[in-house]
Amino acid sequence: MPALRLFGRKWLAASDDLVFPCVFEICFRIVWLGLISCVTSTYWNVTEECGEDALPVRIYLVGTIVLISVNIVLLVLLVNRSAQGSITEVHRRRLVAPLLVIKILLILPETGLNVLGTMWAFCGTFQCKSNDKVSRTVIEAIVLFNWVVFALIIFGLAIVFDPLGSAKYKNGRDTNDNGPTESAIHRKVSKLWFRRFRWAFCCLRRDEFGHEAFTQVASLLSALFRGTDLVPSDIVAGCVLLRVRQKRETREMRRIRMLNDDGPRYSTDITRVFATSPAWMTIKNARHFLRFALAAYGWPMVCYLNCCTGPYRLIPKMTCCACFRRKPQIIIDDNCCLCHLAGVRYTSRLRSEDVLHASFKNHVFELPFCILADHSTKSIVIAIRGSLSMRDVFTDLVANAERFEAPGMPPDSSAHRGMVAGVDCMLKRLREGNILERICATFPDYTLVLTGHSLGAGVSILLAAKLRPRFPDLRVYAFATPAGLLSREAARCTESFAFTIGVGDDFVMRLGVDSIENLRTSVIETIRASKLPKWRIMLNGFGYALFGVPSRDLETTWHDVTEITTKKAAESPLLSSERPIQTVATAEGALLSSEISQRRFAKTRLYTGGRILHIVRRKKTELEKKSNSGGPTYEMRWATAEDFTELKVMPRMLLDHLPDNVFKTLTTILEDQKTHNGSILSLQEI
C-alpha cells in the first residue's frame, strides 16, 4: 500500500510484497549456482576438444554463472529494501521499483542463454558432449528449470496485472459524480468483473437470472474497494492486524465491564433464559428441527458428516436405476438414483412417504427445498437448503436492499435482494400445483414450520412473512441467519414468529454490505496504525493461527501517538474504545479515511431477523481449571440485531457457522442440562 508502479502503470502488488518470493528464489538460485559451477569445472576441459563448438558452450556456462550471481545480488537487495518500514512507509522502499526493473530486464539475456543451452543440451546443434552422465543430466535439468522459472514469472506478472492500472484511468471520473455508482472508473471496473464472471462461471450464464446476478455482484465488488489503492496482500495483513486490534479492544471492554459491572449477561440456566419466551422456543425443539435443515442439503451433507462411510449409509435409502422407472411427481430434479432424496431420508430419519414434496432444482435465486411431515410434533416442515453451490453464492452476493412487501410488515420495508428473489421463485413453485393447500388439507391439525441454515434461514424468515396471513400459527427455526436480511422495523416484526440461533463468532450472522464496508474502512485505518513491516505481520499471522495472539503483541504492534487525526477514525466501531489505538498523523491518511468511510454502497442498513439466541462457549473458572472439573460447556443470552453489525476476525468465525457444529452445540447443551438435572435429583435423594 500503495500499489507498486512500474512501466507507467499500477500493479496488484506492493513494494513490500517481495520479501518471501525473493527469499524463496534466492534459495533456488544458490543451489542452481552450485550445480552449474560443478558442471563448469567438469565441462571446461571437455570444451577444449570441441573445436568451434567450444565457444558457445563456454559462453553459456560462464554467462549462466554470471547472471545467476547478479540475480542473487539483486534478490538480496530486493529483500533488504522490501523489508524496510511499515506498510504505509513507502518512501523507505523507494529503491524497490528500479531494482525490480533491472531484475525484469535481466530476463532478456537469461532467455537468450537458455535458448543457447536448449540448442546444446537437446537439439544437438553444438557437438560438445561429456561422457559424464551426471553432468549431462544437470545441464538438462538446469535448462528445463530455467524455462519453468520464466513461465512462473510470466504467470506471476499476469496475476498481478491490473487491467485498469494505466495512468489514463487514474482520474477517470464523470463531471457529475454522485457517489460510487456514478463514476466512470466504477463502470469500467464493473464491466471488468462482469467479464470475469461470464468467463469463470460460464455454466451460470444459462440461468434465467444469471446476467442480473453477474451485474449486481460486479457492481458491489467494484464499489467496495474502488479508490482504496489496496492490494490483496494488504487486505490479508489488515485482517491479521484487525484480529490483534479486536482482541485488544475486547480485553479493554472486559476490564471496563468488570469495573462498572455492566455488559451483556450470559447464563447457563436454560430455565431462566427461556422464562419469558414462547413455549415453542426451546433448545430441544430447535435441535429437532435443525435435523431437517441439515436434511435439505441432501447427500453432500451425509458424505460430509460421514467422510468414509457416507456412500455406504446412502445405499439402503437409494433407488437404483430410478431413471428407468416412473419417478414420483413429488421429486423434482434429483439424479438417476435419487441420491438427494436418500440423503433427506437418512438425515431426517423419516420414511419415504413422509417426504411430501422435494425440489432439488438449483439456479441463481432458486433454492432446493423439501416439505416433510413430522408426525412426532404434528408439523408440516418446509426445510430450505443453505449455500452449497456457486449459484447459491451469487444469490448471497446480490446483497443490496430491495423493497419488501408482506402483510403485517411496516411500509417501506427493505430486504436482501437475492433472498427476496429466492422467496419469489419458491412461492411460484408452491403455487404451481397448490402444493401447500393440498398438504394442509391432508394434515389439517398440523402446524406449518419453516427451517433453514444460513441462506436457507434468511429465505425461511422472508417466506414466513409472506405466508403468515394464510398460516397465522406458523413458526420459523432459523440457524446462522445472515445479518443483511431485513430493515430494522421489519426485523422486529419477525421476532414473534421466528427463532434465530447463532453460535459463537459465526461470521455470517455479522456479514452484510454495511459490515463489509466498515471492515474495509477499519482495515485501512488499522494498517495505518501499525508500525510492523508486512513480512513480520504475515509471519505473526501464521503464528496466531497456530498458537493464538500473545499479550505482548496487543501493545507492541502499534505506533505510539497521542491523538487521532480524523473524526471518522474516532467514530469507527472497530477503533472506538476507552483507550483507542491511534492512527498515523498524516494529512493524506486523514483524507483517505474520511473519503472511504463516507462513500457507501449500501443505502439502507439491513439486520438479521427473528428473536436471536446467542450461544457462546463458557470460560472455565480458575477453580474448575485446577480441579479439572466440568460444568456447563455453553452459556447463552437473548441478543439484539444490533449486536451483530460488526464483522469480527476470529479463529472460529467459519467453524461456528457450519451446521454440524450448531447441531453439536445444541446437543451438548441438552446433554449438560440432563446431567445437571440428574445430579440435582441424586442430591435430593440423599
N, C-alpha and C positions, 0 to 999 in steps of 0.2 A: 504494500500500500504506500504510494500509488502504484499503478501498473507500470511495468517496465516498458520503456520506449526505445525501439530500435528500428533503424532504416525508415524513419519518418512515420512510424505507426505505433499504436499501442498493442501490447500482447497480454494474454490472460495469465501472466506470471509477474512476480515482483522481483526486485533486485536481491531480496533475502531468501529466495526460494532455491538457491543454487548450492547450499551447503551440503545436503545429503546426496544429491545426484553427483556432485563433483567428487566427494569423498569416495563414493562407490566407483566412479570411473578411475580415480587415482589408484585404487587397489588393483583393478584390472590392468591398468597401464603399466604398473610396476612389474606385475607377473609377465606381461607381454614383453616389456623391455628386457627382462632377464632371459626369456626364451629366445628372443631374436639375437641377443648378444651371444648366447651359446652357439646358436646356429651360424652366426657370422664367423666366430672363431674356427668353426669346423669347415665352413664353406670357403673361407678366404684362400686357403691353399689350393682348393679344388679349382677355383676360378682361374688360377694361373695356367691350367691346362686346357682352358675352354676357348682360347683364341679370341676372335672378335666378339663372341657372346659373353665374354667376361665383364665387359664394361657395363651393360645394362643390369646384370646381376649385382655387380658391386654397387651401382647407383641405387638399386632397390634396397639392398641391405643397409648401406650407410644412411641413405635418406630416411628409411624407416626408423632407424635408431635416433637420428637427429630429431625427426618430427615427434616421436614419442617422448623424447626428453623435453622438447619445447612444450608439448602439451601438458606434461606433468608439472612443469614450472607454472604454466598459465593456470592450471587447475588449482594448484596450491594458492596462487594469488587470488583466484576467484573465491576459494573457500575463506580465505582470510578477510577479504573485503566484504563478502556477502554476509559474514557473521557479525559485522560491526553494527552497533546501535540497535535501538528498539525498532519496532515495525514502522513507526512514523518518522524516525530519524533518517530520512532518505539521503540527506547531504553527506552522511558518513559512508555511504555506499556509492558515491558518485563515480568511482572508477570501475564499477562493475560493468556498465554498458560498454565502454571502449574495450575492456578486456574480453568481453563476450563477443564483440565484433571480430577481434583478432582470432579468437577461438573458432568462430564460424568460418572465417576466411581460410583458415588452415585446412578446411575440408577439401578445398580445391587441389592443393598439392598432394594431400593424402589420397584423394581419389585417383590422381594420375599415377602415383606409386603403386596403388593397389591394382590398377589395370595392368601395369608392368609386371607385378607379381603374379597376376592371374595368367598372363601370357606365358610366364616362365613355368609356373607350377602345374597348370592344367592343359594349356594349349600346345606345349612343346615348341613354341616359337624359338626359344633360346635353348640350345643343346648344351646344358651345363648341369648335369645331374650328379648327385653324390651316391656312393654305394651305401651310405649310412641311412637306413630306413627311418630311424627316429628323426633325423634332421629333415628328411623329405616330409614326413608326417607333420612336423611342427610348422614348416613353411606353409603347407596346405591349410592347416588349421588357422594360422595367423591370417592368411588371405581371406578365408571364409569368415572368420570372426570380424575382420575389417568391414566386409560387406554387411554383416549383421549390425554392426555399430552404426554404419551410415544409414541403414534402414530405420534403426531406432531413433536416430537424430531427426530424420525426416518425419517419422511418426510423432515425435515429441513436438516438433515445430507445428505440425498440423493440429495437435491437441491444444496448444496454447495460442493458436492463431485466432485473432478476433476479427471477424468479418467487418465489424463496424469500428475497427481501430484506426482507420485512416484519418488524417488530420482534417479532411473535408467534413467529417461528421462531428467534429469537436463542438462546434457552435450551431449545429443544425437544428434550430428551433423555429417554430412559427412565430409570426409577429403577434398573433392573438393566442397567447399561451394561458389557458385557463386551468391548468393542472396537469397531472401526469398523463392523462389520456388524450391531451390535446397537442402534444409536442411532436415535431417531425421525427425526432430520434426515437420516440416511443413507438411510432407507427412502423419505423424501419426494423426495430428490434422485435416487435410483434410479428411482423411478416417473416423474419428470420426464424423465430421459434415455431411458427406455423409450418414453414417448410420442413424443419427438423422433425416435427411430429408426423407430417404426412409421409416422410421417408422412413422414419424409425417404426411407426405403428401403421403401416400400410393396410394391415388387416382390419383396422378400425374405420377405414375410410368408407367401407360399405355400409356401416351403421347409419341409421336414419338421422341420428343427431351427432354423428362423428365430426362433421365440419363445424358445427356450432361449438362443440366441446373444445376442439382444437383452437378455435378463435378466442374463446373465453380464457382458457388456460394460458395461451400465448400472451394475452393482454395482461394477465395477472403477473406472470413471471417477468415480463418486461418492466412493469411498473415497480416491482418490489425493490430491485437493486439498480435501477437506472440512475446514473449520475453519482453513484457512491464511489466509483473507482476502486472497488474491492475486487480481488482475485480469489479463486476458490480456496487457496491456502490461507488467505486472511480470514475467511469465514470459519474454517476449521480451527485456526488459532484463537479466533474470537470466542468460539464456543467453549474451548478449553479454559480461557480466561474467565468467561462468564460463569463457568462452574465454580471456579475459585471465589469469584465475587459473590455469587449467590450463597455459597457456604459461609462466607464471612458475614454477610448480612443476616443469614439465619441465626448464626451464633449471637450476633448483637441483639437481634429481636428477642431471642430466647432469654438473654440476660435482662432486657428491659421488662419482659413479661413476668419474669421471676420477681423483679423488684416491685412492679406495680400490681402483681397478682391478677393479671387480666390475660386476654387472648383466647383463642378457640379452645374449648374444653372437650377432650375426647374421653370416652368412658368404655370400660369393659363390661358394664352392666347392661345387657341387652334389654332387660325388662324396663329399666329407667329410660333408655334411649327411645324405645318404641311406645312409651306410655301415652303419648299424645297423637300417635299416628293411627290411621285407619286399620281395621283388623286384618285386611288383606295384605298390608305392607309388612311382611315378616321376612327374616332371613331364610327360613325354611321354604316359604313359597318362592322366593327369588331363586334359590338354588334349584328348586324343582323345575321352574320354567326356563332357567338358563340351560338346562339339558336340551330343551327344544331349540333354543337359539344355536347351540352347538350342532344340533342335528341338521339345521338348514345349510351348513357347509358341505353336507354330503360326504362322499367317500374320501376327499382330501383330508378332512378332519380325522377320520378313523385311521388313516395311514400316518398322519402326523402324531396322533396320540399313541399309536402302536407301530413304531418305526419298522420293526422286524416282522411282526405278526399281523399287520393291518390287512393285507390281501387275504390271508387265511381266515381272518374273522369275518370278512365280507362274503366269502364264497357261499356259506349257507343261506345268506339273505339274497343272493343274486339270482336272476332269471336267465339261464343260459340260452343264447341264441334268440333273444326276445325279438330281434329284428325280423325273424321268420315267422313270428307268431302275431296274433292280433294284440296290439298294445292297448292297455286300458286308456280310456279317453281322459282320465283324471291326471295322467302323467304327460307332461309336455317337455320335449327337447332333452330327454335323457338318452344315454348311449345304448349300444346294442344289448348289453347285459343288464341294463337298468342299475348301474353301479351307484348313481346318486341316490336312487330310491333305497338301495340296500344300505347305504350309509345313514340315511334318515332313520330307517327302521332299527339299525343296530344302536345308534346313539340315543334315540328317543325311547328305546325298549318298548315300542308299540307294535301291534300286529299290523299286517298289510292292509286289513280292512279299516284300520283307524286312520290311515293316510287318505284323507278325503279329497285332496287336490294338491298337486305339486307341479310347479313350473320352474324348470331349470334353465329357461331361456335367459341369456345374459348378453345384453348390449349396453351401449352407453345410455345411461338413465333408466335402464330396465334391469331390475334385480331379481334373482331367483328367490322363490318363497314357497312355503308349503303350508297347507291347512290341515291340522291334526285334531282328532277327537281324543281328549284326555278324560277318560271316564273316572279316574280317581279323584279329580277335582271338579268334575262336571263342567268342563271348559272346552270351547272351540278355540284352538290356538292357531294364530297366524304367526309363523316364525319366518323372519326376513333375514336373508344372509348378509353378512358384513362384507368388507372389501377382501377380495381374493384374486381378482384378475386386473389387468391393465385397464379394462373398461370401467371397473369399479373405481380405480384410482382417478380416472378422468372425471367420473361423477363426483368424487370427493373434491377435486381441484376446481370445479366450477363453483366457486365458493362465494361469489358476490351475492349481495342481498337482493331479493326479489319480493314483490308484493305477494302476501299470502292471505287468502280469504277463506275463512271457515266459520260456520255458525258458532256464535259464542266468543269468537276472538275479537279483540279490540280493533277498531278501524285503523287503517294504515299499518297493519302488522306486516313484518318482513320475515323472510326465512331464507335458508340456504338454497340457492337457485338449483343446484344439481339435485338435491333431495326433493325439492318441490316437483321437479320434472319426474323424478322416480316415483313419487306418490301418484302423479297423474297417469303414468304408464300402468301402475298397479291397479288403480281404480278402473281404468279402461279394461284391463284383463278381467277383473272381478265382475264388471257389468256385462261382459260379452255373453255369458251364459247364466246370469243371475246366480252366480255361484254361492254367495253368502246367503241369499234368501232361501235357496234350496236347502243348504246345510242347516240353517237355523230352523227351517220348517221340520227337518228330520229330527233335530235335537232342540225342542222348544224350551226346555228347562236349563239349558247350558248357558254359561256366561262367555262372552267373547273376550279373549285375552290376546294381546299383541306383544311380541317379544323380539328382541334382536340385539346384536352386539355391534358396536362401532357404527359403521354406516347403516346397518340394519336397525340399530337403536334409534338413530335420528329419523329414519323413514317411518319407523313404527309410531313415534310420537306424532309426527305430522299426519300420518294416515288416520290415527285415532282421532285427531281433531276434526278430520273430515267426516268420519263415520259416527261420531258421538251422538248427533241428533237422532240417528236410527237405532243406535245401541247405547242408551244413556248409562248403562251399568258396565260398560267395557273397562278394561284395565290394561295398563301397559307396564311391562317389566323390561326396562332398558338398562343395558350394561355398557359402560365406557362410551357414553353418548358424546359426540363431538361438541366442542364449545361453540362453534359458529353456527348455531341451529336456528334460533328464533330471536326476535327483538324482545326487549326486557319485559314489557307488559304481557306479550303473548306467552313468554316463558312462564310467567306467574300463573297464567290461566291453566297451564298443563299440570300444575302441582297437585291438583285434585284427583287426577286420573292416571298419572304416570309416576312410577317409582324408578328412580335412576340410582345405580350403584357404581361408584368409582373406587378404584383400589390404588392406594399409594401415590406414586409420582406419574401416573398414566399421562403421557404427553398428548394423546388425542383429546382428552377431556379439557385440555388447555389450548388446543390447536384451532385457530381461526385466522382469518385475514388480518384482523386487528392485532392479535397477539404476535403474528409473524412480523408485522410492520414495527411493533415495539421491539421485537427481538433484533431486527435489522438496525434500528437506531442504537440499541444497547450494545450490540457488537461493535459498532463504530466508536462509541464513547469508551467502551472497555479497552479496546485496542489502544486508544489514545492515552488511557490512564496507565497502561503497563510500561514498565521500564525494561522488560526482558526482551532479548532478541527472539526472532521467530523459531530458530532451530532449538533453542532452550525450551520454548513453550511446547513444541512438538514432543520433545523428549519427556518433559514433565507430564504431558497428556498421556503418554504411554504408561508412565509410572502411576498416574492417578487411576487409570483403568485397572491396573493390577493390584495396587495397594491403597488406593484412596488418596485424598488430599491431606498432606501433613499440615499441622497447625502453623508451622513457621512460614509456609508459603502464603498464608492468608494476609500477612503483613508485608513480606519482602518482595511481593510481585509488583507493587505499585510505586508511582512517583510520590515524593513527599512534598506536596504543595499545600497551601493553606486555604485557598479559595476556589470555588467552582466558577468558571468563567462565563458559563451560559446559564440562563434561567431554565432552559429546556433540560439541561443535564440534571439540574437540581430537582426538576419535577418528574423525571423519569422514574417509573415504579421500580426499576431494577437498580437505580442509583440512590434512591432516597432511603435513608435510614438515620438513626440517631447520630452515627459518625460516618458520613458518606465518604466513599473513596473519591479522591479528587481527580480531575482531568487535567491534561496538559494545557497550560495557558498560552494558546496561540490564537491569533485572530482568525486564521484560516480554519482551525478546528472548530471555533465557535460558530463561524458562518456555516460550515458544512453540517454540523449537528443540528443547528436551527433549521436549515433548509430541508434536511432529510426528515426531521420529525414533524414538520408542518405539512409535508406532502403526503397525502393519504390516498390509497386506492379504495379503501372501504369507506363509504359514506355513512353507513349505519352499523353500529356495533351489534353483533349477534351473540347470544348466550346459549348455554346448554339448557335443556328443558327438563321438566319433571321435578319431583321432590327428591333432593340429592342426599344420599347416604354416602359419606366418605369414610373409607376404612383404611387404616394405616397400621403398620407393624409396631407393636408396643416395645419400647425400650425397657430392658430389664433393669431393676434397681441393683444397687451395689450388693445388697444382701442376697438377692437371687443369684447374682453372678458368683459370689463367694461360696454359697451353699449349693450351687449348680441345681437349683430348684426350678420348677416350672412357673405356672401362672398362665393366664390367657395370652395367646400369641398376638392377637389383634385388638385394637380399640377403634371406636367409631364415634361419629357425631353427625348431626344434620347440618349440612353446609348450604351456602347460598351460591347462586350462579356467579356472583362477583368474586368468589374465592378461586375461580378457575379462569381468570382473564390474563394471567401472567404465565408465559411459557417458560418452564424451568429446565435447565440442563442437569439431569440427574442420572446416576448409573443404572437405575431400574426403570427409566422412563418408557422403554419399549417392553420390557418383560411384564410390567404391571398392566399393560394393555392387552396382552394375549388372553383369549377367552379361557383357555385351560387354567391359567394362573388365577383368574377371577373365580372359576369353579373350585379350585383347590382352596382358595381363601375362604369362601363361604362354607365349604366342607369342614375346614379346620375350626371355624367359629362355632359351628354346630357341635362338633366333637368336644371342643373345650367347654361348651355350655353343658353338655351331657356329663362330662367328667366333674364339673363344678357342682352340678345338681346332685350327682351321685355321692360326692364327698359330704355335702350338706345332709343328705339322708342318713349316711352312716354315722355322722356326728349326732343326729337326732336320736338314732337307735341306741347309741352309747348313753 
